[in-house]
């Protein structure tokens, strides 16, 4: 038995030694692999940090540019707002001036109309001349004047009627033309001037066919003026 043990011990020792060599070799291989992985990981980290730095630098520049652009846009917006405000103020001022000019122009037109009326009333003459489109033919001219009166253009109608009487004083329609001159003032509610023109019918055309109508309208105009005595002389 002892002899057998003595023979087996060397074999056991060799087996144990061989197993230890195998374990040590694996350890070295694993260690080498770990070192390689660590190197690769370190390299990857360095590349990652490098790329991250580039991105941060790039973004940092863009962000700075964006901030500058935002600031410029803010200043531009403020400047534009100020200019628009000034422009609006200028426009308001211009509108005000235009309104003043329109008011003055309208007043000047009214004043001119008043002067025309004064000359027309006092001197039986028109400052405007014949209205555009007035026919030269006698009959057409007369009908045109009546259309002016019916359309509310009493001054134009009156101007044509006066011209008709001046051009054709002996015409059969002259007394009617004079009557309608009175009618033009009647339509304008200028009673005193209407009465004056109706009286002209009576004095200049005492035998005219329109005389009776002129006298009745004279009385009506007198009533509108509360001149009852004048109206009474007509009716009585």
mmCIF file of the C-alpha atoms, coordinates in Angstrom:
data_MODEL
# 
_entry.id   MODEL 
# 
loop_
_atom_site.group_PDB 
_atom_site.id 
_atom_site.type_symbol 
_atom_site.label_atom_id 
_atom_site.label_alt_id 
_atom_site.label_comp_id 
_atom_site.label_asym_id 
_atom_site.label_entity_id 
_atom_site.label_seq_id 
_atom_site.pdbx_PDB_ins_code 
_atom_site.Cartn_x 
_atom_site.Cartn_y 
_atom_site.Cartn_z 
_atom_site.occupancy 
_atom_site.B_iso_or_equiv 
_atom_site.pdbx_formal_charge 
_atom_site.auth_seq_id 
_atom_site.auth_comp_id 
_atom_site.auth_asym_id 
_atom_site.auth_atom_id 
_atom_site.pdbx_PDB_model_num 
ATOM 1   C CA . UNK A 1 1   ? 0.000    0.000   0.000   1.00 0.00 ? 1   UNK A CA 1 
ATOM 2   C CA . UNK A 1 2   ? 2.702    2.417   0.944   1.00 0.00 ? 2   UNK A CA 1 
ATOM 3   C CA . UNK A 1 3   ? 4.594    1.472   -2.136  1.00 0.00 ? 3   UNK A CA 1 
ATOM 4   C CA . UNK A 1 4   ? 1.513    2.172   -4.237  1.00 0.00 ? 4   UNK A CA 1 
ATOM 5   C CA . UNK A 1 5   ? 1.046    5.578   -2.641  1.00 0.00 ? 5   UNK A CA 1 
ATOM 6   C CA . UNK A 1 6   ? 4.620    6.418   -3.248  1.00 0.00 ? 6   UNK A CA 1 
ATOM 7   C CA . UNK A 1 7   ? 4.194    5.571   -6.896  1.00 0.00 ? 7   UNK A CA 1 
ATOM 8   C CA . UNK A 1 8   ? 0.948    7.619   -7.224  1.00 0.00 ? 8   UNK A CA 1 
ATOM 9   C CA . UNK A 1 9   ? 2.129    10.799  -5.484  1.00 0.00 ? 9   UNK A CA 1 
ATOM 10  C CA . UNK A 1 10  ? 4.339    11.953  -8.348  1.00 0.00 ? 10  UNK A CA 1 
ATOM 11  C CA . UNK A 1 11  ? 1.484    11.460  -10.787 1.00 0.00 ? 11  UNK A CA 1 
ATOM 12  C CA . UNK A 1 12  ? -0.896   13.444  -8.590  1.00 0.00 ? 12  UNK A CA 1 
ATOM 13  C CA . UNK A 1 13  ? 1.624    16.252  -8.290  1.00 0.00 ? 13  UNK A CA 1 
ATOM 14  C CA . UNK A 1 14  ? 2.105    16.414  -12.033 1.00 0.00 ? 14  UNK A CA 1 
ATOM 15  C CA . UNK A 1 15  ? -1.643   16.515  -12.617 1.00 0.00 ? 15  UNK A CA 1 
ATOM 16  C CA . UNK A 1 16  ? -2.065   19.341  -10.136 1.00 0.00 ? 16  UNK A CA 1 
ATOM 17  C CA . UNK A 1 17  ? 0.796    21.265  -11.655 1.00 0.00 ? 17  UNK A CA 1 
ATOM 18  C CA . UNK A 1 18  ? -0.609   20.847  -15.154 1.00 0.00 ? 18  UNK A CA 1 
ATOM 19  C CA . UNK A 1 19  ? -4.016   22.112  -14.053 1.00 0.00 ? 19  UNK A CA 1 
ATOM 20  C CA . UNK A 1 20  ? -2.449   25.209  -12.522 1.00 0.00 ? 20  UNK A CA 1 
ATOM 21  C CA . UNK A 1 21  ? -0.632   26.022  -15.753 1.00 0.00 ? 21  UNK A CA 1 
ATOM 22  C CA . UNK A 1 22  ? -3.876   25.872  -17.682 1.00 0.00 ? 22  UNK A CA 1 
ATOM 23  C CA . UNK A 1 23  ? -5.584   28.301  -15.253 1.00 0.00 ? 23  UNK A CA 1 
ATOM 24  C CA . UNK A 1 24  ? -2.700   30.758  -15.390 1.00 0.00 ? 24  UNK A CA 1 
ATOM 25  C CA . UNK A 1 25  ? -2.761   30.753  -19.199 1.00 0.00 ? 25  UNK A CA 1 
ATOM 26  C CA . UNK A 1 26  ? -6.448   31.519  -19.311 1.00 0.00 ? 26  UNK A CA 1 
ATOM 27  C CA . UNK A 1 27  ? -5.936   34.348  -16.852 1.00 0.00 ? 27  UNK A CA 1 
ATOM 28  C CA . UNK A 1 28  ? -3.287   35.888  -19.034 1.00 0.00 ? 28  UNK A CA 1 
ATOM 29  C CA . UNK A 1 29  ? -5.526   35.636  -22.108 1.00 0.00 ? 29  UNK A CA 1 
ATOM 30  C CA . UNK A 1 30  ? -8.457   37.201  -20.265 1.00 0.00 ? 30  UNK A CA 1 
ATOM 31  C CA . UNK A 1 31  ? -6.233   39.956  -18.915 1.00 0.00 ? 31  UNK A CA 1 
ATOM 32  C CA . UNK A 1 32  ? -4.994   40.728  -22.410 1.00 0.00 ? 32  UNK A CA 1 
ATOM 33  C CA . UNK A 1 33  ? -8.545   40.886  -23.714 1.00 0.00 ? 33  UNK A CA 1 
ATOM 34  C CA . UNK A 1 34  ? -9.589   43.176  -20.874 1.00 0.00 ? 34  UNK A CA 1 
ATOM 35  C CA . UNK A 1 35  ? -6.677   45.489  -21.555 1.00 0.00 ? 35  UNK A CA 1 
ATOM 36  C CA . UNK A 1 36  ? -7.583   45.571  -25.234 1.00 0.00 ? 36  UNK A CA 1 
ATOM 37  C CA . UNK A 1 37  ? -11.200  46.369  -24.429 1.00 0.00 ? 37  UNK A CA 1 
ATOM 38  C CA . UNK A 1 38  ? -10.101  49.076  -22.002 1.00 0.00 ? 38  UNK A CA 1 
ATOM 39  C CA . UNK A 1 39  ? -7.918   50.622  -24.691 1.00 0.00 ? 39  UNK A CA 1 
ATOM 40  C CA . UNK A 1 40  ? -10.756  50.530  -27.187 1.00 0.00 ? 40  UNK A CA 1 
ATOM 41  C CA . UNK A 1 41  ? -13.150  52.008  -24.632 1.00 0.00 ? 41  UNK A CA 1 
ATOM 42  C CA . UNK A 1 42  ? -10.684  54.754  -23.822 1.00 0.00 ? 42  UNK A CA 1 
ATOM 43  C CA . UNK A 1 43  ? -10.255  55.520  -27.511 1.00 0.00 ? 43  UNK A CA 1 
ATOM 44  C CA . UNK A 1 44  ? -14.022  55.601  -28.008 1.00 0.00 ? 44  UNK A CA 1 
ATOM 45  C CA . UNK A 1 45  ? -14.412  57.939  -25.028 1.00 0.00 ? 45  UNK A CA 1 
ATOM 46  C CA . UNK A 1 46  ? -11.773  60.268  -26.436 1.00 0.00 ? 46  UNK A CA 1 
ATOM 47  C CA . UNK A 1 47  ? -13.498  60.304  -29.820 1.00 0.00 ? 47  UNK A CA 1 
ATOM 48  C CA . UNK A 1 48  ? -16.864  60.886  -28.139 1.00 0.00 ? 48  UNK A CA 1 
ATOM 49  C CA . UNK A 1 49  ? -15.545  63.800  -26.102 1.00 0.00 ? 49  UNK A CA 1 
ATOM 50  C CA . UNK A 1 50  ? -13.869  65.232  -29.189 1.00 0.00 ? 50  UNK A CA 1 
ATOM 51  C CA . UNK A 1 51  ? -17.058  65.045  -31.247 1.00 0.00 ? 51  UNK A CA 1 
ATOM 52  C CA . UNK A 1 52  ? -19.095  66.403  -28.342 1.00 0.00 ? 52  UNK A CA 1 
ATOM 53  C CA . UNK A 1 53  ? -16.745  69.354  -28.110 1.00 0.00 ? 53  UNK A CA 1 
ATOM 54  C CA . UNK A 1 54  ? -17.103  70.046  -31.805 1.00 0.00 ? 54  UNK A CA 1 
ATOM 55  C CA . UNK A 1 55  ? -20.887  69.913  -31.558 1.00 0.00 ? 55  UNK A CA 1 
ATOM 56  C CA . UNK A 1 56  ? -20.908  72.186  -28.518 1.00 0.00 ? 56  UNK A CA 1 
ATOM 57  C CA . UNK A 1 57  ? -18.595  74.626  -30.278 1.00 0.00 ? 57  UNK A CA 1 
ATOM 58  C CA . UNK A 1 58  ? -20.760  74.567  -33.387 1.00 0.00 ? 58  UNK A CA 1 
ATOM 59  C CA . UNK A 1 59  ? -23.970  74.984  -31.424 1.00 0.00 ? 59  UNK A CA 1 
ATOM 60  C CA . UNK A 1 60  ? -22.398  77.652  -29.293 1.00 0.00 ? 60  UNK A CA 1 
ATOM 61  C CA . UNK A 1 61  ? -21.575  79.667  -32.422 1.00 0.00 ? 61  UNK A CA 1 
ATOM 62  C CA . UNK A 1 62  ? -25.031  79.176  -33.850 1.00 0.00 ? 62  UNK A CA 1 
ATOM 63  C CA . UNK A 1 63  ? -26.701  80.109  -30.578 1.00 0.00 ? 63  UNK A CA 1 
ATOM 64  C CA . UNK A 1 64  ? -24.571  83.229  -30.414 1.00 0.00 ? 64  UNK A CA 1 
ATOM 65  C CA . UNK A 1 65  ? -25.535  84.075  -33.989 1.00 0.00 ? 65  UNK A CA 1 
ATOM 66  C CA . UNK A 1 66  ? -29.196  83.434  -33.208 1.00 0.00 ? 66  UNK A CA 1 
ATOM 67  C CA . UNK A 1 67  ? -29.008  85.684  -30.172 1.00 0.00 ? 67  UNK A CA 1 
ATOM 68  C CA . UNK A 1 68  ? -27.412  88.428  -32.254 1.00 0.00 ? 68  UNK A CA 1 
ATOM 69  C CA . UNK A 1 69  ? -30.049  87.969  -34.944 1.00 0.00 ? 69  UNK A CA 1 
ATOM 70  C CA . UNK A 1 70  ? -32.815  88.078  -32.348 1.00 0.00 ? 70  UNK A CA 1 
ATOM 71  C CA . UNK A 1 71  ? -31.359  91.270  -30.919 1.00 0.00 ? 71  UNK A CA 1 
ATOM 72  C CA . UNK A 1 72  ? -31.130  92.825  -34.390 1.00 0.00 ? 72  UNK A CA 1 
ATOM 73  C CA . UNK A 1 73  ? -34.695  91.804  -35.154 1.00 0.00 ? 73  UNK A CA 1 
ATOM 74  C CA . UNK A 1 74  ? -35.818  93.358  -31.889 1.00 0.00 ? 74  UNK A CA 1 
ATOM 75  C CA . UNK A 1 75  ? -34.116  96.647  -32.729 1.00 0.00 ? 75  UNK A CA 1 
ATOM 76  C CA . UNK A 1 76  ? -35.489  96.524  -36.277 1.00 0.00 ? 76  UNK A CA 1 
ATOM 77  C CA . UNK A 1 77  ? -38.991  95.879  -34.989 1.00 0.00 ? 77  UNK A CA 1 
ATOM 78  C CA . UNK A 1 78  ? -38.723  98.776  -32.555 1.00 0.00 ? 78  UNK A CA 1 
ATOM 79  C CA . UNK A 1 79  ? -37.418  101.057 -35.309 1.00 0.00 ? 79  UNK A CA 1 
ATOM 80  C CA . UNK A 1 80  ? -40.140  99.928  -37.690 1.00 0.00 ? 80  UNK A CA 1 
ATOM 81  C CA . UNK A 1 81  ? -42.797  100.473 -35.037 1.00 0.00 ? 81  UNK A CA 1 
ATOM 82  C CA . UNK A 1 82  ? -41.499  103.975 -34.410 1.00 0.00 ? 82  UNK A CA 1 
ATOM 83  C CA . UNK A 1 83  ? -41.459  104.769 -38.131 1.00 0.00 ? 83  UNK A CA 1 
ATOM 84  C CA . UNK A 1 84  ? -44.965  103.397 -38.576 1.00 0.00 ? 84  UNK A CA 1 
ATOM 85  C CA . UNK A 1 85  ? -46.135  105.511 -35.671 1.00 0.00 ? 85  UNK A CA 1 
ATOM 86  C CA . UNK A 1 86  ? -44.546  108.596 -37.226 1.00 0.00 ? 86  UNK A CA 1 
ATOM 87  C CA . UNK A 1 87  ? -46.066  107.721 -40.594 1.00 0.00 ? 87  UNK A CA 1 
ATOM 88  C CA . UNK A 1 88  ? -49.507  107.330 -39.030 1.00 0.00 ? 88  UNK A CA 1 
ATOM 89  C CA . UNK A 1 89  ? -49.118  110.708 -37.367 1.00 0.00 ? 89  UNK A CA 1 
ATOM 90  C CA . UNK A 1 90  ? -48.109  112.233 -40.715 1.00 0.00 ? 90  UNK A CA 1 
ATOM 91  C CA . UNK A 1 91  ? -51.100  110.635 -42.424 1.00 0.00 ? 91  UNK A CA 1 
ATOM 92  C CA . UNK A 1 92  ? -53.419  111.960 -39.741 1.00 0.00 ? 92  UNK A CA 1 
ATOM 93  C CA . UNK A 1 93  ? -51.944  115.400 -40.236 1.00 0.00 ? 93  UNK A CA 1 
ATOM 94  C CA . UNK A 1 94  ? -52.390  115.158 -43.998 1.00 0.00 ? 94  UNK A CA 1 
ATOM 95  C CA . UNK A 1 95  ? -55.988  113.999 -43.568 1.00 0.00 ? 95  UNK A CA 1 
ATOM 96  C CA . UNK A 1 96  ? -56.620  116.957 -41.306 1.00 0.00 ? 96  UNK A CA 1 
ATOM 97  C CA . UNK A 1 97  ? -55.168  119.350 -43.880 1.00 0.00 ? 97  UNK A CA 1 
ATOM 98  C CA . UNK A 1 98  ? -57.237  117.750 -46.648 1.00 0.00 ? 98  UNK A CA 1 
ATOM 99  C CA . UNK A 1 99  ? -60.395  118.090 -44.572 1.00 0.00 ? 99  UNK A CA 1 
ATOM 100 C CA . UNK A 1 100 ? -59.603  121.762 -43.930 1.00 0.00 ? 100 UNK A CA 1 
ATOM 101 C CA . UNK A 1 101 ? -58.954  122.316 -47.644 1.00 0.00 ? 101 UNK A CA 1 
ATOM 102 C CA . UNK A 1 102 ? -62.193  120.545 -48.576 1.00 0.00 ? 102 UNK A CA 1 
ATOM 103 C CA . UNK A 1 103 ? -64.101  122.666 -46.080 1.00 0.00 ? 103 UNK A CA 1 
ATOM 104 C CA . UNK A 1 104 ? -62.589  125.870 -47.476 1.00 0.00 ? 104 UNK A CA 1 
ATOM 105 C CA . UNK A 1 105 ? -63.250  124.739 -51.041 1.00 0.00 ? 105 UNK A CA 1 
ATOM 106 C CA . UNK A 1 106 ? -66.861  123.921 -50.281 1.00 0.00 ? 106 UNK A CA 1 
ATOM 107 C CA . UNK A 1 107 ? -67.244  127.300 -48.600 1.00 0.00 ? 107 UNK A CA 1 
ATOM 108 C CA . UNK A 1 108 ? -65.705  128.999 -51.643 1.00 0.00 ? 108 UNK A CA 1 
ATOM 109 C CA . UNK A 1 109 ? -68.132  127.128 -53.901 1.00 0.00 ? 109 UNK A CA 1 
ATOM 110 C CA . UNK A 1 110 ? -71.046  128.186 -51.715 1.00 0.00 ? 110 UNK A CA 1 
ATOM 111 C CA . UNK A 1 111 ? -69.811  131.770 -51.759 1.00 0.00 ? 111 UNK A CA 1 
ATOM 112 C CA . UNK A 1 112 ? -69.507  131.657 -55.543 1.00 0.00 ? 112 UNK A CA 1 
ATOM 113 C CA . UNK A 1 113 ? -73.005  130.228 -55.810 1.00 0.00 ? 113 UNK A CA 1 
ATOM 114 C CA . UNK A 1 114 ? -74.237  133.050 -53.601 1.00 0.00 ? 114 UNK A CA 1 
ATOM 115 C CA . UNK A 1 115 ? -72.562  135.604 -55.876 1.00 0.00 ? 115 UNK A CA 1 
ATOM 116 C CA . UNK A 1 116 ? -74.106  133.955 -58.924 1.00 0.00 ? 116 UNK A CA 1 
ATOM 117 C CA . UNK A 1 117 ? -77.498  134.033 -57.274 1.00 0.00 ? 117 UNK A CA 1 
ATOM 118 C CA . UNK A 1 118 ? -77.042  137.704 -56.371 1.00 0.00 ? 118 UNK A CA 1 
ATOM 119 C CA . UNK A 1 119 ? -76.124  138.670 -59.925 1.00 0.00 ? 119 UNK A CA 1 
ATOM 120 C CA . UNK A 1 120 ? -78.918  136.511 -61.292 1.00 0.00 ? 120 UNK A CA 1 
ATOM 121 C CA . UNK A 1 121 ? -81.457  138.014 -58.909 1.00 0.00 ? 121 UNK A CA 1 
ATOM 122 C CA . UNK A 1 122 ? -80.406  141.650 -59.193 1.00 0.00 ? 122 UNK A CA 1 
ATOM 123 C CA . UNK A 1 123 ? -79.363  141.951 -62.815 1.00 0.00 ? 123 UNK A CA 1 
ATOM 124 C CA . UNK A 1 124 ? -81.153  139.045 -64.492 1.00 0.00 ? 124 UNK A CA 1 
ATOM 125 C CA . UNK A 1 125 ? -77.821  137.827 -65.898 1.00 0.00 ? 125 UNK A CA 1 
ATOM 126 C CA . UNK A 1 126 ? -75.915  134.596 -65.414 1.00 0.00 ? 126 UNK A CA 1 
ATOM 127 C CA . UNK A 1 127 ? -72.181  134.422 -64.719 1.00 0.00 ? 127 UNK A CA 1 
ATOM 128 C CA . UNK A 1 128 ? -71.991  130.756 -65.656 1.00 0.00 ? 128 UNK A CA 1 
ATOM 129 C CA . UNK A 1 129 ? -72.976  130.926 -69.308 1.00 0.00 ? 129 UNK A CA 1 
ATOM 130 C CA . UNK A 1 130 ? -75.225  128.379 -70.933 1.00 0.00 ? 130 UNK A CA 1 
ATOM 131 C CA . UNK A 1 131 ? -75.034  124.866 -69.471 1.00 0.00 ? 131 UNK A CA 1 
ATOM 132 C CA . UNK A 1 132 ? -73.222  122.246 -71.586 1.00 0.00 ? 132 UNK A CA 1 
ATOM 133 C CA . UNK A 1 133 ? -75.476  120.546 -74.108 1.00 0.00 ? 133 UNK A CA 1 
ATOM 134 C CA . UNK A 1 134 ? -77.849  123.487 -74.544 1.00 0.00 ? 134 UNK A CA 1 
ATOM 135 C CA . UNK A 1 135 ? -79.386  123.183 -78.037 1.00 0.00 ? 135 UNK A CA 1 
ATOM 136 C CA . UNK A 1 136 ? -79.168  126.086 -80.456 1.00 0.00 ? 136 UNK A CA 1 
ATOM 137 C CA . UNK A 1 137 ? -82.546  125.352 -81.979 1.00 0.00 ? 137 UNK A CA 1 
ATOM 138 C CA . UNK A 1 138 ? -85.261  127.558 -80.478 1.00 0.00 ? 138 UNK A CA 1 
ATOM 139 C CA . UNK A 1 139 ? -87.845  124.875 -79.699 1.00 0.00 ? 139 UNK A CA 1 
ATOM 140 C CA . UNK A 1 140 ? -85.242  122.384 -78.492 1.00 0.00 ? 140 UNK A CA 1 
ATOM 141 C CA . UNK A 1 141 ? -83.674  125.048 -76.282 1.00 0.00 ? 141 UNK A CA 1 
ATOM 142 C CA . UNK A 1 142 ? -87.014  125.805 -74.645 1.00 0.00 ? 142 UNK A CA 1 
ATOM 143 C CA . UNK A 1 143 ? -87.774  122.127 -73.961 1.00 0.00 ? 143 UNK A CA 1 
ATOM 144 C CA . UNK A 1 144 ? -84.254  121.646 -72.616 1.00 0.00 ? 144 UNK A CA 1 
ATOM 145 C CA . UNK A 1 145 ? -84.757  124.477 -70.118 1.00 0.00 ? 145 UNK A CA 1 
ATOM 146 C CA . UNK A 1 146 ? -87.948  122.874 -68.800 1.00 0.00 ? 146 UNK A CA 1 
ATOM 147 C CA . UNK A 1 147 ? -86.167  119.541 -68.381 1.00 0.00 ? 147 UNK A CA 1 
ATOM 148 C CA . UNK A 1 148 ? -83.549  121.337 -66.311 1.00 0.00 ? 148 UNK A CA 1 
ATOM 149 C CA . UNK A 1 149 ? -86.264  122.715 -64.032 1.00 0.00 ? 149 UNK A CA 1 
ATOM 150 C CA . UNK A 1 150 ? -87.972  119.337 -63.651 1.00 0.00 ? 150 UNK A CA 1 
ATOM 151 C CA . UNK A 1 151 ? -84.673  117.660 -62.780 1.00 0.00 ? 151 UNK A CA 1 
ATOM 152 C CA . UNK A 1 152 ? -83.984  120.195 -60.010 1.00 0.00 ? 152 UNK A CA 1 
ATOM 153 C CA . UNK A 1 153 ? -81.329  122.186 -61.901 1.00 0.00 ? 153 UNK A CA 1 
ATOM 154 C CA . UNK A 1 154 ? -83.226  125.406 -61.430 1.00 0.00 ? 154 UNK A CA 1 
ATOM 155 C CA . UNK A 1 155 ? -80.305  127.783 -61.962 1.00 0.00 ? 155 UNK A CA 1 
ATOM 156 C CA . UNK A 1 156 ? -79.350  126.132 -65.265 1.00 0.00 ? 156 UNK A CA 1 
ATOM 157 C CA . UNK A 1 157 ? -82.952  126.142 -66.409 1.00 0.00 ? 157 UNK A CA 1 
ATOM 158 C CA . UNK A 1 158 ? -83.313  129.813 -65.490 1.00 0.00 ? 158 UNK A CA 1 
ATOM 159 C CA . UNK A 1 159 ? -80.129  130.702 -67.381 1.00 0.00 ? 159 UNK A CA 1 
ATOM 160 C CA . UNK A 1 160 ? -81.426  129.034 -70.539 1.00 0.00 ? 160 UNK A CA 1 
ATOM 161 C CA . UNK A 1 161 ? -84.836  130.730 -70.204 1.00 0.00 ? 161 UNK A CA 1 
ATOM 162 C CA . UNK A 1 162 ? -83.264  134.194 -69.892 1.00 0.00 ? 162 UNK A CA 1 
ATOM 163 C CA . UNK A 1 163 ? -81.111  133.452 -72.922 1.00 0.00 ? 163 UNK A CA 1 
ATOM 164 C CA . UNK A 1 164 ? -84.213  132.321 -74.818 1.00 0.00 ? 164 UNK A CA 1 
ATOM 165 C CA . UNK A 1 165 ? -86.021  135.590 -74.042 1.00 0.00 ? 165 UNK A CA 1 
ATOM 166 C CA . UNK A 1 166 ? -82.980  137.678 -75.023 1.00 0.00 ? 166 UNK A CA 1 
ATOM 167 C CA . UNK A 1 167 ? -82.596  135.804 -78.317 1.00 0.00 ? 167 UNK A CA 1 
ATOM 168 C CA . UNK A 1 168 ? -86.297  135.515 -79.168 1.00 0.00 ? 168 UNK A CA 1 
ATOM 169 C CA . UNK A 1 169 ? -88.139  138.347 -77.344 1.00 0.00 ? 169 UNK A CA 1 
ATOM 170 C CA . UNK A 1 170 ? -91.082  138.314 -79.780 1.00 0.00 ? 170 UNK A CA 1 
ATOM 171 C CA . UNK A 1 171 ? -91.555  134.564 -79.829 1.00 0.00 ? 171 UNK A CA 1 
ATOM 172 C CA . UNK A 1 172 ? -94.926  133.125 -78.812 1.00 0.00 ? 172 UNK A CA 1 
ATOM 173 C CA . UNK A 1 173 ? -93.201  131.227 -75.999 1.00 0.00 ? 173 UNK A CA 1 
ATOM 174 C CA . UNK A 1 174 ? -91.468  134.299 -74.534 1.00 0.00 ? 174 UNK A CA 1 
ATOM 175 C CA . UNK A 1 175 ? -94.243  134.905 -71.974 1.00 0.00 ? 175 UNK A CA 1 
ATOM 176 C CA . UNK A 1 176 ? -94.127  131.268 -70.870 1.00 0.00 ? 176 UNK A CA 1 
ATOM 177 C CA . UNK A 1 177 ? -90.342  131.472 -70.590 1.00 0.00 ? 177 UNK A CA 1 
ATOM 178 C CA . UNK A 1 178 ? -90.752  134.477 -68.289 1.00 0.00 ? 178 UNK A CA 1 
ATOM 179 C CA . UNK A 1 179 ? -93.347  132.590 -66.244 1.00 0.00 ? 179 UNK A CA 1 
ATOM 180 C CA . UNK A 1 180 ? -91.029  129.619 -65.775 1.00 0.00 ? 180 UNK A CA 1 
ATOM 181 C CA . UNK A 1 181 ? -88.273  131.935 -64.608 1.00 0.00 ? 181 UNK A CA 1 
ATOM 182 C CA . UNK A 1 182 ? -90.644  132.824 -61.789 1.00 0.00 ? 182 UNK A CA 1 
ATOM 183 C CA . UNK A 1 183 ? -91.288  129.096 -61.286 1.00 0.00 ? 183 UNK A CA 1 
ATOM 184 C CA . UNK A 1 184 ? -87.562  128.432 -60.888 1.00 0.00 ? 184 UNK A CA 1 
ATOM 185 C CA . UNK A 1 185 ? -87.432  130.845 -57.945 1.00 0.00 ? 185 UNK A CA 1 
ATOM 186 C CA . UNK A 1 186 ? -90.664  129.410 -56.566 1.00 0.00 ? 186 UNK A CA 1 
ATOM 187 C CA . UNK A 1 187 ? -89.048  125.945 -56.534 1.00 0.00 ? 187 UNK A CA 1 
ATOM 188 C CA . UNK A 1 188 ? -86.106  127.442 -54.651 1.00 0.00 ? 188 UNK A CA 1 
ATOM 189 C CA . UNK A 1 189 ? -88.544  129.015 -52.164 1.00 0.00 ? 189 UNK A CA 1 
ATOM 190 C CA . UNK A 1 190 ? -87.279  132.481 -53.031 1.00 0.00 ? 190 UNK A CA 1 
ATOM 191 C CA . UNK A 1 191 ? -90.734  133.988 -52.826 1.00 0.00 ? 191 UNK A CA 1 
ATOM 192 C CA . UNK A 1 192 ? -89.861  137.667 -53.266 1.00 0.00 ? 192 UNK A CA 1 
ATOM 193 C CA . UNK A 1 193 ? -87.868  137.030 -56.449 1.00 0.00 ? 193 UNK A CA 1 
ATOM 194 C CA . UNK A 1 194 ? -90.595  134.728 -57.746 1.00 0.00 ? 194 UNK A CA 1 
ATOM 195 C CA . UNK A 1 195 ? -93.187  137.483 -57.222 1.00 0.00 ? 195 UNK A CA 1 
ATOM 196 C CA . UNK A 1 196 ? -90.950  139.915 -59.119 1.00 0.00 ? 196 UNK A CA 1 
ATOM 197 C CA . UNK A 1 197 ? -90.728  137.572 -62.133 1.00 0.00 ? 197 UNK A CA 1 
ATOM 198 C CA . UNK A 1 198 ? -94.479  136.881 -62.112 1.00 0.00 ? 198 UNK A CA 1 
ATOM 199 C CA . UNK A 1 199 ? -95.118  140.632 -62.137 1.00 0.00 ? 199 UNK A CA 1 
ATOM 200 C CA . UNK A 1 200 ? -92.820  140.881 -65.174 1.00 0.00 ? 200 UNK A CA 1 
ATOM 201 C CA . UNK A 1 201 ? -95.169  138.511 -66.987 1.00 0.00 ? 201 UNK A CA 1 
ATOM 202 C CA . UNK A 1 202 ? -98.034  140.864 -66.167 1.00 0.00 ? 202 UNK A CA 1 
ATOM 203 C CA . UNK A 1 203 ? -96.211  144.022 -67.212 1.00 0.00 ? 203 UNK A CA 1 
ATOM 204 C CA . UNK A 1 204 ? -94.389  142.793 -70.337 1.00 0.00 ? 204 UNK A CA 1 
ATOM 205 C CA . UNK A 1 205 ? -96.859  140.223 -71.634 1.00 0.00 ? 205 UNK A CA 1 
ATOM 206 C CA . UNK A 1 206 ? -100.301 141.506 -70.522 1.00 0.00 ? 206 UNK A CA 1 
ATOM 207 C CA . UNK A 1 207 ? -102.014 139.671 -73.381 1.00 0.00 ? 207 UNK A CA 1 
ATOM 208 C CA . UNK A 1 208 ? -100.148 136.400 -73.020 1.00 0.00 ? 208 UNK A CA 1 
ATOM 209 C CA . UNK A 1 209 ? -101.912 133.095 -72.464 1.00 0.00 ? 209 UNK A CA 1 
ATOM 210 C CA . UNK A 1 210 ? -99.965  132.421 -69.271 1.00 0.00 ? 210 UNK A CA 1 
ATOM 211 C CA . UNK A 1 211 ? -100.966 135.680 -67.506 1.00 0.00 ? 211 UNK A CA 1 
ATOM 212 C CA . UNK A 1 212 ? -103.762 134.202 -65.380 1.00 0.00 ? 212 UNK A CA 1 
ATOM 213 C CA . UNK A 1 213 ? -101.558 131.399 -64.114 1.00 0.00 ? 213 UNK A CA 1 
ATOM 214 C CA . UNK A 1 214 ? -98.758  133.855 -63.339 1.00 0.00 ? 214 UNK A CA 1 
ATOM 215 C CA . UNK A 1 215 ? -101.111 136.000 -61.219 1.00 0.00 ? 215 UNK A CA 1 
ATOM 216 C CA . UNK A 1 216 ? -102.323 132.985 -59.247 1.00 0.00 ? 216 UNK A CA 1 
ATOM 217 C CA . UNK A 1 217 ? -98.767  131.884 -58.544 1.00 0.00 ? 217 UNK A CA 1 
ATOM 218 C CA . UNK A 1 218 ? -97.908  135.446 -57.514 1.00 0.00 ? 218 UNK A CA 1 
ATOM 219 C CA . UNK A 1 219 ? -100.665 135.309 -54.912 1.00 0.00 ? 219 UNK A CA 1 
ATOM 220 C CA . UNK A 1 220 ? -99.492  131.904 -53.699 1.00 0.00 ? 220 UNK A CA 1 
ATOM 221 C CA . UNK A 1 221 ? -95.935  133.169 -53.278 1.00 0.00 ? 221 UNK A CA 1 
ATOM 222 C CA . UNK A 1 222 ? -97.271  136.193 -51.364 1.00 0.00 ? 222 UNK A CA 1 
ATOM 223 C CA . UNK A 1 223 ? -99.134  133.875 -48.976 1.00 0.00 ? 223 UNK A CA 1 
ATOM 224 C CA . UNK A 1 224 ? -95.921  131.920 -48.413 1.00 0.00 ? 224 UNK A CA 1 
ATOM 225 C CA . UNK A 1 225 ? -94.343  135.215 -47.331 1.00 0.00 ? 225 UNK A CA 1 
ATOM 226 C CA . UNK A 1 226 ? -97.335  136.035 -45.116 1.00 0.00 ? 226 UNK A CA 1 
ATOM 227 C CA . UNK A 1 227 ? -98.079  139.062 -47.302 1.00 0.00 ? 227 UNK A CA 1 
ATOM 228 C CA . UNK A 1 228 ? -101.813 138.651 -47.056 1.00 0.00 ? 228 UNK A CA 1 
ATOM 229 C CA . UNK A 1 229 ? -102.562 142.108 -48.434 1.00 0.00 ? 229 UNK A CA 1 
ATOM 230 C CA . UNK A 1 230 ? -100.786 141.321 -51.717 1.00 0.00 ? 230 UNK A CA 1 
ATOM 231 C CA . UNK A 1 231 ? -102.562 137.996 -51.996 1.00 0.00 ? 231 UNK A CA 1 
ATOM 232 C CA . UNK A 1 232 ? -105.906 139.612 -51.183 1.00 0.00 ? 232 UNK A CA 1 
ATOM 233 C CA . UNK A 1 233 ? -105.610 142.063 -54.086 1.00 0.00 ? 233 UNK A CA 1 
ATOM 234 C CA . UNK A 1 234 ? -105.251 139.104 -56.428 1.00 0.00 ? 234 UNK A CA 1 
ATOM 235 C CA . UNK A 1 235 ? -108.136 137.064 -55.091 1.00 0.00 ? 235 UNK A CA 1 
ATOM 236 C CA . UNK A 1 236 ? -110.449 140.054 -54.714 1.00 0.00 ? 236 UNK A CA 1 
# 
